[in-house]
Every structure is written in structure tokens, then in C-alpha cells.
Amino acid sequence: MAIKFQYNKTSLNELGKQLKVRQRALPTLQNKESALRMEVRKAKDESERINKALEESMRRYDYLSSLWNEFRSGLVRITDAELKTVKVAGVKTPGLGGIKYEITPFNAFAAPAWYADGVEILKELGRLGIESEVYMEKARILDYQRKKTTQKVNLYEKVQIPGYQEAIRKIKRYMEDEENLSKASSKIVKTRHEEEEASSL
């Protein structure tokens, strides 16, 4: 990225300010990046843990598979999954608030004895499935933000800060050269005046 500048004090001051802003922001961005990296790992681990718990629950209730045919479809429905916003390392991510179920009334005396347990099993499996999805989305959002933060860190660290430093160095050298030329030309003019005065006497 080419940094535009002019060879004068105003440009030098402006570049100095921009450099300081980036140098001050860099440690904060680096901390945010490492915090996000850690949070992404946590969210992915949690999602995997919930997926395993879901698979274990499915296996645990495998022996009931023949009974599920007797289970009335539509008996348990999820009507709402309340999502809340949770800030993690300055990033808004989803969190699961609560799940609302709608259970169609059934006659406990006429229905098989295991219906009540079946309802609880379905509620648990539904909760685990939704929780897993929420954590997967959380990990995706955090990972996206981490990538953006990493890009910004790299931009500051490898492009902008060195670019501003180089531009400042060029302006300072130019101004020093100008000053030296000005002094040298002043000396030459002064020496000529002195020679002219000496020869006129």
C-alpha cells in the first residue's frame, strides 16, 4: 500500500499522528485476536461436546426405536427458541435463552405408559440439537471476526506501520537535505559578498 505524502512539515506531522494511532491500536488488536482464537476453540469444543451428548442420547434410547412407531407424530413441537445476544471479546454472538415446547394433550390412561417419558426424551433431544446449532453459529461468527482482526493486525504490522515509518524517514531526509543545501548556498553567497567587498577595497 503506497502512502501518499508531501515533502513538508504538515505532511510529516500528519503521518506521525497516523503512525501513533496504529502503534497504539496494534497491541489491543493483537489481544483481541488471541482472545477470539481462544473463544472460537471453546465454542467449537462445546459444540462437539453437545453433539456427542446428542449421539449418546440417541444411542441410549435406541432400544425404544420400535416403540416410536406408536408415538403420535406432532405430540411435541418446539414453538420458540429464545436467542439472546452474548458479547464475547467485543463480538455479538448468539446464546440460547430458553426453548418453548407445545405438547398436544393426550389421555395418560389410554396412551402407552412410556408416553410421558417419551415427551421428556424428545424435549431433551430437541434442546441438545438446538444448543449444538447455536454453538456452531457462535463459532462461525467468532471465527469470521478473528479472521478480520488477523487481517487488520497484519495490515498494521506488516504494511501500514512500516510504510508510515518509511515515509517519515524520507520526509526527514529530504528536509535535512534542503536545510543543508540552504546552509551551503548561504555560505557561498556570504563568501562571494566578502570576496566582492575585499576586491572593491
N, C-alpha and C positions, 0 to 999 in steps of 0.2 A: 504494500500500500504506500503510494508516494504521498508524502506530507507536503502540502503547499505552504510556502513561506516566502517572505521577502527579506532582503538583507538590511534590516533596520532594527532599532531598539524595540519598537512597538511589537513587531513580529516575534522578537526574542522573548519579550515578556509574556506574550500570549502563549507561545509554545511552552514556556516554563510553567505557566499555570496548568495547561493541559497535561503536561508530564506529571506534575504533582498530584493532580486528580487521579490519574491512572495508577500512580505508585501507591497512593493511599487506599484505593479501591481493591488493588490486587490481593492483599492478604485476606480481606473479607471474602472475596470471590473464591479464593483457594479453600478457605474454611467451609464455605457453603458447599463447594464441590465435594469435599471429603465427607461432610455431613449427609449430603444427598446420596452419595455412593453407599454409605452405611445404611441409610434408610431404605434404599432400593433392595439391598440384600435382606434386610429384616422383613420387608413386605413380601418378597419372593419366598423366603423361608416360611413365613406364616401361611401364605397361600398353599405351599406344598404340604405343610403340616395339616391344614384343613382338608386338602384333597385326600391325603392318606386317611384321615379320620372318616371322611365320607366313604372311601372304598372299604374301610374296615367295617363301618356300619352296614354297608350293603352286603358284605360277606357274612356279617353276624346274623342278618335277617334272611339269608339265602334259604334257610330251611323252611321259611314261610312262603316261599315262592308259589307253591301250589294253592295256598290259601288266598293269595292276592286275587285270584280269579273270582272268588266270592265277594270281594270287596267292591262296593258300589263306586263306580267312577264319578268324580265330581263331589265326593263326600268332603274332601278337604281342598280348599282353594286358598292361594295366597292372594289377598286383595291389595296389600300395600307393603312395600319395603321402605321404611323411612331411612333416608340417607341424610347424614349430617356432614358439614364441612369441617375437616380437621386440618389445621396448619402444621406442616412438617417442614422444618428448615426453611420457613418462609414461603412454602408452596401449599396452595389449597388442594387437599386431596379428599376423596370420599371416605366416609366412615359409616358403618351400619348402626343406625339408631335402634330400630325395632322392626319386627315383622308382624303384620296383621293377617290373621287367618280367618277364613269364613268356613265354618263347619256346618254342613247341612244336617239338620236334626234327624236322628234315627231312633228307632224304638230299641232301646237297650235289651228289652226282654225277647223281642223277635229276632234281633240280629245275633250273629255268632258272638260268643263270649270274648273273642280276641279283638273285636272291632275297636274298643276304647284304646287298647294298646296299639293297634294299627294306626289310629289317628295320631297318637303321640310319636310313633316311629316316622310317619310321613312328615310331621312338623319338624322333627329333628333333621331329617334328610334335606328338607327344603331349606332350613336355616343354614346347614353346612354348605349347600350348593350356592346360596346367595352370598354367604360370607366369603367363600372362595373367589367368586366373581368380583366382589368389592376389593379384595386384596390384590387380585390380578390387575384391576384397573388402577389401583393405587400405585402399584409397582410400575405400571406403564407410564403414568403421569410423572412420577418421580424420576424415572429413567430418562424421559424426554427432557425434563428440566435440568437433569445432571449433564446431559449432552450439550444443552445450550450453554450452561455455565462453564463447561470444559472448553467450548469453543471461544467463549469470551475471555477466559483465563489465557488460552493460547494466543488469542489476538493481542491482548495487552502485553503478555510476557515476551512473545517472540516477534511481534510486528510493531505495535504502536510505541511501546516504551523505547525499544532500540531506535526506532525511526525518529521519534522526538529528540532523543539524545544526540543522534547523528545530525539532525537539522540544527539543533542548538550549537553543536560543535562547529558546523560550517559557518553559521552566522557570526559566532565569536571570532573565528579565524579571519573571516572577511573584514570584520570591524577592526581587528588588530592590524591587519594589513593596511587598511585605509588610514588608520591612525599613524602607522609607521611611515607610509608614503607622504602623509600630510606633514609629519615632522621633518622628513628628509627634504621635501620641497621647500619648507620654511627655512631650513638651514642653507639650502642652495641659494635661495633668494637673499637671505641675510648676508651670505658670503659675497655675492655679487655686488650688493649695495656697499659693503665695506671696501671691496676692491675698487668700485667706481669712485667712492669718496677718496680713497687713498691716491688714485691716479689723477684726480682733479686737483689735488693739492700741489 
